[in-house]
Amino acid sequence: MLATAMLATVVVTTGCGGDGEQTPPADGQALYEKPHDDGNTFACATCHALAEPTADGYTRPAHTIGEAALRPNYKNGQLTSFLDAVNTCREHWLGTTAFAEDDPRWLALEAYLGGVAEETLGGAQAAPLSFDIVDAPDDIMGGDHEVGEDTFNRTCIVCHGASAVGTERAPAIAGTILTGDFVALKIRRSGNAESAIYPNLTPGRMPFWAADRLSDGELRDIIAFLAMSEPVIDVSDNTGGERVDLSQDGAQEGCTKSHVLVGSSLTFSTKAHAVAGTATVIDDCTIHLDDFSFDGGGIDVHVFGGSDGNYSGGVDLTGNLVGNSFDGGDAVIRLPGGVSLDQFDGLSVWCVPVGFSFGDGQF
């Protein structure tokens, strides 16, 4: 029986002076089951069950980690440290920074998973784990949409919700506007495109599905289901005509042209959801987006201002863009009240819950 009720805690004192108060103890089980306080809406348990079959009946994208603390190596033998393996997940998927080796949260998580592994294996070493990151099949057609819905609701449901209606971890994709080829690419290759651990990934916070976690037949069935399902979100079409106002309520207007950034432009990189186009600072509180593209997808997507390419915790400049599709259209952003151009030097089309840039650039 797994030690799922085991609670590993590490208490940290506040230091010298004061009344001797202590910070709340780090809870190892909670750090496995719940999003980390400095990360996004993902948790370790989002992708990794402790063991299979699971109580909820779901198959998650990553392998089980109930024995991970006693494995001889990680990531197809590329890493020998459990901490390094956890930090790969922290940085690639949870949208935050690495644990230091003395971080109380890491010590608590290590103790909890170590206890689960000890109870599972009785102190024996776990076998090494290997997996294959594979390309999508050339032929993605021919799936069974009814089987595909059942498969989706056993796998993708963890993030995308029952029948693809969306959650705080992933967008609604029922009746998706995405092509089957793109869906297949994301299933097989989504992740940190700059990863030194996982080769040849396409940008995204979504975890890839290795060959032994989802078969090509299951992939085809899921694509057939998504193509046949009813849309959950109606997507508008802003392809031309008047410049669309993306500003928040109460935004500034009628500003002077005194700031050094006035007249500066940037070009958006394309990382996800077809983001492209340029942005130009028109005056001290107005930015124009020209030839702007965005497919309208995501969870809660805003244009954020940031500095030095960092948009986590940046300046929120717009309302939610989900449902607003642009294909070479134009838009205007007027800065919210109390916000100035001094607070940022770049823009990102930013998915807020998972902390991921769909495309960005600096002036």
Backbone torsions as a table, in degrees:
resi	resn	phi	psi	omega
1	MET	NA	131.3	-178.9
2	LEU	-72.0	149.5	-178.8
3	ALA	-86.4	59.2	-175.7
4	THR	-72.0	-17.4	178.8
5	ALA	-93.8	-0.6	-177.5
6	MET	-63.7	137.0	179.8
7	LEU	-121.7	114.0	177.1
8	ALA	-103.2	126.0	-178.2
9	THR	-127.7	148.3	174.3
10	VAL	-130.6	123.4	-178.1
11	VAL	-97.1	135.9	-179.8
12	VAL	-120.4	126.4	177.6
13	THR	-80.7	161.4	-177.2
14	THR	-82.9	-7.5	179.3
15	GLY	105.3	-165.5	-175.7
16	CYS	-72.2	153.3	175.0
17	GLY	79.7	-173.3	178.3
18	GLY	70.9	-161.4	-175.7
19	ASP	-102.8	16.3	176.8
20	GLY	78.4	17.4	179.7
21	GLU	-62.9	153.8	177.2
22	GLN	-117.0	148.6	173.1
23	THR	-73.3	156.5	176.6
24	PRO	-57.4	141.7	-179.6
25	PRO	-66.0	147.2	173.7
26	ALA	-72.5	133.2	-174.8
27	ASP	-107.5	108.0	-175.3
28	GLY	-62.6	-40.7	179.7
29	GLN	-66.3	-41.4	178.0
30	ALA	-64.4	-35.5	178.7
31	LEU	-68.2	-24.4	172.1
32	TYR	-80.3	-42.1	-169.7
33	GLU	-86.5	-26.5	-170.2
34	LYS	-120.4	158.2	175.4
35	PRO	-57.7	144.4	177.4
36	HIS	-76.1	148.3	-172.2
37	ASP	-67.1	-17.0	178.6
38	ASP	-108.4	10.3	-177.8
39	GLY	-113.9	-158.8	-178.3
40	ASN	-97.0	-152.9	-176.0
41	THR	-85.9	0.6	176.6
42	PHE	-83.2	156.3	171.5
43	ALA	-132.2	167.5	174.1
44	CYS	-54.7	-41.7	-176.6
45	ALA	-71.0	-14.6	176.1
46	THR	-60.0	-41.8	-174.9
47	CYS	-107.2	-26.1	-174.3
48	HIS	-120.2	115.9	166.4
49	ALA	-79.1	160.3	174.1
50	LEU	-72.1	-38.7	-179.6
51	ALA	-155.9	163.1	176.4
52	GLU	-128.6	147.1	2.4
53	PRO	-70.0	151.5	-176.2
54	THR	-89.3	160.3	179.3
55	ALA	-63.6	-33.2	-179.4
56	ASP	-87.6	-5.9	178.5
57	GLY	81.0	5.2	-176.3
58	TYR	-89.8	148.9	169.3
59	THR	-105.3	120.8	-178.3
60	ARG	-93.1	161.9	-174.5
61	PRO	-65.3	-31.5	-177.1
62	ALA	-102.1	164.2	-178.8
63	HIS	-71.7	162.5	179.6
64	THR	-66.3	153.0	-179.7
65	ILE	-125.2	17.9	177.1
66	GLY	-63.3	-24.9	178.7
67	GLU	-106.7	1.3	-168.5
68	ALA	-60.0	-36.1	-176.6
69	ALA	-62.4	-19.7	-178.9
70	LEU	-111.2	16.5	174.4
71	ARG	-79.4	148.6	-179.0
72	PRO	-75.6	-22.7	179.7
73	ASN	-159.1	176.7	-173.0
74	TYR	-143.0	162.0	175.8
75	LYS	53.8	56.0	179.9
76	ASN	57.7	36.8	176.1
77	GLY	81.7	4.3	-178.1
78	GLN	-78.1	-23.9	-177.9
79	LEU	-125.9	144.9	176.4
80	THR	-110.6	-9.1	-177.3
81	SER	-102.7	128.0	175.6
82	PHE	-61.3	-38.8	177.6
83	LEU	-60.1	-43.8	179.0
84	ASP	-62.7	-37.3	178.8
85	ALA	-66.0	-44.7	178.0
86	VAL	-62.2	-41.4	-179.0
87	ASN	-67.5	-29.5	172.7
88	THR	-60.2	-43.3	177.2
89	CYS	-66.5	-41.3	178.9
90	ARG	-57.8	-45.4	-174.7
91	GLU	-80.6	-38.5	-175.6
92	HIS	-81.7	-41.0	-169.8
93	TRP	-112.5	-37.8	-175.7
94	LEU	-86.5	-2.5	172.9
95	GLY	67.6	34.6	-179.9
96	THR	-143.0	-166.4	-174.0
97	THR	-99.5	168.9	-177.1
98	ALA	-70.1	147.1	168.9
99	PHE	-70.7	138.5	165.1
100	ALA	-75.1	156.1	-175.3
101	GLU	-66.2	-18.9	178.6
102	ASP	-105.8	11.6	178.6
103	ASP	-65.7	126.4	-178.9
104	PRO	-57.6	-30.9	178.9
105	ARG	-67.1	-41.5	177.3
106	TRP	-65.0	-43.7	-179.1
107	LEU	-61.1	-37.6	178.6
108	ALA	-70.6	-42.9	178.5
109	LEU	-64.2	-42.5	178.8
110	GLU	-61.6	-42.8	-179.4
111	ALA	-64.7	-42.0	-179.6
112	TYR	-64.3	-51.9	-178.8
113	LEU	-67.9	-32.4	175.0
114	GLY	-63.7	-40.3	177.6
115	GLY	-65.0	-40.6	177.2
116	VAL	-61.7	-43.9	-179.0
117	ALA	-65.5	-41.9	179.5
118	GLU	-61.4	-43.6	-178.8
119	GLU	-69.6	-34.7	-179.0
120	THR	-71.2	-43.4	-171.6
121	LEU	-104.6	-8.1	-179.0
122	GLY	64.1	29.7	178.5
123	GLY	92.2	-9.5	178.0
124	ALA	-72.2	157.0	177.5
125	GLN	-78.1	140.5	177.0
126	ALA	-76.3	154.8	176.7
127	ALA	-72.4	147.9	174.7
128	PRO	-63.9	154.1	-176.5
129	LEU	-115.9	136.2	175.5
130	SER	-131.6	156.8	-179.9
131	PHE	-152.7	160.9	-179.4
132	ASP	-118.8	122.1	170.6
133	ILE	-87.0	119.2	-172.5
134	VAL	-123.1	160.1	174.0
135	ASP	-75.7	157.0	172.9
136	ALA	-66.4	151.9	177.9
137	PRO	-64.2	151.0	178.1
138	ASP	-62.9	-36.9	-179.7
139	ASP	-104.4	111.1	-178.7
140	ILE	-105.6	4.1	-177.9
141	MET	-89.6	167.5	173.8
142	GLY	95.1	5.5	179.7
143	GLY	-74.5	164.2	179.1
144	ASP	-100.4	115.3	-172.5
145	HIS	-69.2	-29.7	178.4
146	GLU	-71.5	-43.4	174.1
147	VAL	-63.3	-37.5	-179.3
148	GLY	-61.8	-37.5	177.4
149	GLU	-66.2	-42.0	176.9
150	ASP	-62.2	-41.8	179.3
151	THR	-65.1	-44.6	177.7
152	PHE	-57.1	-43.6	-176.6
153	ASN	-78.6	5.1	171.9
154	ARG	-112.1	-14.2	-173.4
155	THR	-126.8	-73.9	-174.2
156	CYS	-67.9	-14.9	-178.2
157	ILE	-55.7	-31.3	-174.6
158	VAL	-57.1	-37.3	-179.8
159	CYS	-107.1	-42.0	-173.4
160	HIS	-89.6	-4.8	176.9
161	GLY	82.3	164.2	-179.2
162	ALA	-58.9	128.8	179.3
163	SER	54.6	29.0	169.3
164	ALA	68.9	35.2	179.9
165	VAL	-87.0	-4.7	175.2
166	GLY	93.8	153.4	174.3
167	THR	-144.1	-173.1	176.9
168	GLU	-72.0	-8.0	179.8
169	ARG	-100.1	-23.4	-176.4
170	ALA	-158.3	153.5	-173.0
171	PRO	-76.7	163.3	168.7
172	ALA	-67.1	130.3	179.2
173	ILE	-131.8	13.1	173.9
174	ALA	-63.8	134.9	-176.0
175	GLY	61.7	36.8	-168.5
176	THR	-58.6	146.3	171.8
177	ILE	-83.7	-5.3	179.8
178	LEU	-76.0	146.0	178.3
179	THR	-74.6	156.9	177.1
180	GLY	-59.5	-37.9	179.2
181	ASP	-63.1	-39.0	-180.0
182	PHE	-69.0	-42.6	177.6
183	VAL	-59.1	-44.0	179.6
184	ALA	-63.0	-41.1	177.7
185	LEU	-61.3	-44.4	-179.6
186	LYS	-65.0	-40.3	179.5
187	ILE	-60.9	-41.5	-173.7
188	ARG	-91.4	-25.4	-169.1
189	ARG	-133.8	8.7	-176.3
190	SER	-71.1	141.5	177.1
191	GLY	158.7	-159.4	-180.0
192	ASN	-79.3	109.5	-175.0
193	ALA	-68.1	-14.4	179.8
194	GLU	-102.9	11.9	-176.0
195	SER	-66.0	136.1	173.0
196	ALA	-87.7	-8.2	-176.8
197	ILE	-97.2	-44.3	-177.7
198	TYR	-108.9	116.6	-174.5
199	PRO	-81.1	147.8	166.5
200	ASN	56.4	46.1	175.6
201	LEU	-90.4	157.0	175.4
202	THR	-102.3	141.1	-169.0
203	PRO	-56.6	135.4	176.3
204	GLY	166.6	155.9	176.4
205	ARG	-85.1	-19.2	178.2
206	MET	-61.6	136.5	175.8
207	PRO	-78.5	144.9	176.1
208	PHE	-72.2	159.7	174.0
209	TRP	-108.2	114.7	178.5
210	ALA	-69.9	167.8	-173.6
211	ALA	-59.5	-34.9	-176.8
212	ASP	-87.2	-2.9	178.8
213	ARG	-98.4	-26.4	179.4
214	LEU	-151.9	125.1	-177.7
215	SER	-81.3	164.4	175.7
216	ASP	-62.2	-36.1	177.4
217	GLY	-63.9	-42.8	176.8
218	GLU	-64.2	-38.6	177.1
219	LEU	-59.3	-46.3	179.5
220	ARG	-62.0	-40.0	178.8
221	ASP	-64.1	-41.8	179.2
222	ILE	-63.0	-43.2	178.9
223	ILE	-62.2	-40.7	178.0
224	ALA	-63.0	-41.1	177.8
225	PHE	-62.6	-47.0	-178.1
226	LEU	-62.8	-37.2	-180.0
227	ALA	-67.6	-30.2	-175.8
228	MET	-94.1	-13.3	-174.0
229	SER	-78.0	158.0	-180.0
230	GLU	-78.5	136.8	180.0
231	PRO	-60.6	140.2	175.9
232	VAL	-92.6	-36.0	-178.8
233	ILE	-117.2	124.9	173.2
234	ASP	-78.6	128.4	-177.1
235	VAL	-104.5	122.5	178.3
236	SER	-74.7	166.9	-175.7
237	ASP	-125.4	98.9	-180.0
238	ASN	-104.1	77.8	-173.4
239	THR	-102.1	-5.0	-178.9
240	GLY	175.0	-169.0	-179.9
241	GLY	81.3	-139.7	-175.5
242	GLU	-68.4	152.0	176.3
243	ARG	-69.4	124.2	-176.5
244	VAL	-79.6	132.2	-179.5
245	ASP	-88.3	115.5	179.9
246	LEU	-101.1	8.6	-173.5
247	SER	-70.0	154.2	172.3
248	GLN	-73.5	160.7	174.7
249	ASP	-59.8	140.6	178.5
250	GLY	76.1	20.4	-179.2
251	ALA	-68.6	157.4	-179.8
252	GLN	-69.7	157.4	173.7
253	GLU	-156.5	163.8	178.1
254	GLY	67.5	37.1	-175.5
255	CYS	-85.3	161.8	176.9
256	THR	-79.5	177.4	179.0
257	LYS	-120.1	68.5	-176.0
258	SER	-111.9	-17.0	-173.6
259	HIS	-76.5	148.5	-177.7
260	VAL	-63.5	-24.0	-179.5
261	LEU	-81.0	-11.7	-179.8
262	VAL	-58.0	127.5	-177.1
263	GLY	94.1	-11.5	-179.9
264	SER	-78.7	150.5	-179.8
265	SER	-131.0	161.2	171.5
266	LEU	-138.5	160.1	174.1
267	THR	-116.5	126.7	-179.4
268	PHE	-71.0	132.5	166.9
269	SER	-70.6	163.4	177.8
270	THR	-114.1	110.0	179.5
271	LYS	-114.1	-33.1	-179.4
272	ALA	-164.1	161.7	174.1
273	HIS	53.1	32.9	170.1
274	ALA	61.1	25.4	179.8
275	VAL	-65.4	133.9	177.0
276	ALA	-164.3	170.4	177.1
277	GLY	120.5	-171.6	-179.7
278	THR	-126.9	159.4	174.6
279	ALA	-131.1	136.5	-178.7
280	THR	-131.0	133.7	176.6
281	VAL	-80.1	116.8	-175.5
282	ILE	-90.0	-43.6	174.6
283	ASP	-151.1	-169.4	-171.7
284	ASP	-65.8	-10.6	179.5
285	CYS	-139.7	15.3	-174.8
286	THR	-132.8	131.6	176.5
287	ILE	-126.0	131.9	175.8
288	HIS	-103.2	134.7	170.5
289	LEU	-101.0	126.9	-178.5
290	ASP	-121.6	144.5	-178.5
291	ASP	48.5	44.7	-171.3
292	PHE	-85.9	136.1	177.4
293	SER	-127.0	138.8	176.4
294	PHE	-166.8	131.3	-172.2
295	ASP	-81.3	-1.2	176.3
296	GLY	86.8	2.0	-177.7
297	GLY	-91.0	176.1	179.6
298	GLY	120.8	-170.7	-177.5
299	ILE	-104.1	-65.0	178.3
300	ASP	-143.3	97.5	-167.8
301	VAL	-115.5	126.1	-179.9
302	HIS	-130.2	162.8	165.7
303	VAL	-86.7	120.5	178.5
304	PHE	-108.9	143.6	167.3
305	GLY	-93.5	143.8	178.9
306	GLY	-150.1	173.6	-178.9
307	SER	-122.1	139.5	176.9
308	ASP	55.4	34.7	177.3
309	GLY	78.8	7.3	-179.8
310	ASN	-105.4	118.1	-177.1
311	TYR	-115.1	-4.0	176.0
312	SER	-66.1	122.7	-175.7
313	GLY	72.0	22.3	-177.3
314	GLY	-77.1	-166.3	-175.6
315	VAL	-93.0	120.2	-179.5
316	ASP	-79.8	119.6	-173.0
317	LEU	-108.0	-15.0	-173.7
318	THR	-136.1	176.3	166.0
319	GLY	-79.8	-176.0	179.6
320	ASN	-70.1	126.8	-177.5
321	LEU	-89.0	-8.4	-177.1
322	VAL	-59.9	130.6	-176.9
323	GLY	97.5	-11.0	177.9
324	ASN	-103.8	104.1	-177.8
325	SER	-96.7	131.3	177.5
326	PHE	-121.2	135.3	175.3
327	ASP	-133.5	79.1	-175.9
328	GLY	78.1	25.7	178.5
329	GLY	-90.0	180.0	-179.1
330	ASP	-121.4	148.9	-179.2
331	ALA	-147.8	162.6	176.6
332	VAL	-126.3	140.7	173.1
333	ILE	-122.5	117.6	172.4
334	ARG	-100.8	130.8	-172.9
335	LEU	-60.9	142.3	175.6
336	PRO	-62.0	157.5	175.6
337	GLY	-56.5	136.0	179.4
338	GLY	84.1	-2.7	179.1
339	VAL	-103.0	139.4	177.7
340	SER	-128.5	163.5	177.7
341	LEU	-64.9	-15.8	177.6
342	ASP	-66.1	-17.2	-171.5
343	GLN	-88.2	-5.1	-179.1
344	PHE	-158.2	158.6	176.3
345	ASP	-128.6	10.3	178.6
346	GLY	-158.5	169.7	-179.1
347	LEU	-128.6	149.9	174.7
348	SER	-137.7	140.7	165.3
349	VAL	-84.4	101.2	-160.1
350	TRP	-111.9	124.4	174.0
351	CYS	-85.0	108.3	-167.6
352	VAL	-66.6	-50.2	-173.2
353	PRO	-61.4	-39.4	-176.7
354	VAL	-99.1	-2.9	175.7
355	GLY	64.8	56.4	-176.6
356	PHE	-137.7	137.8	179.2
357	SER	-89.8	123.3	174.1
358	PHE	-78.5	-16.8	179.1
359	GLY	170.3	142.6	-175.3
360	ASP	-156.0	171.9	177.4
361	GLY	-170.2	164.3	179.9
362	GLN	-117.9	143.2	179.2
363	PHE	-68.7	NA	NA
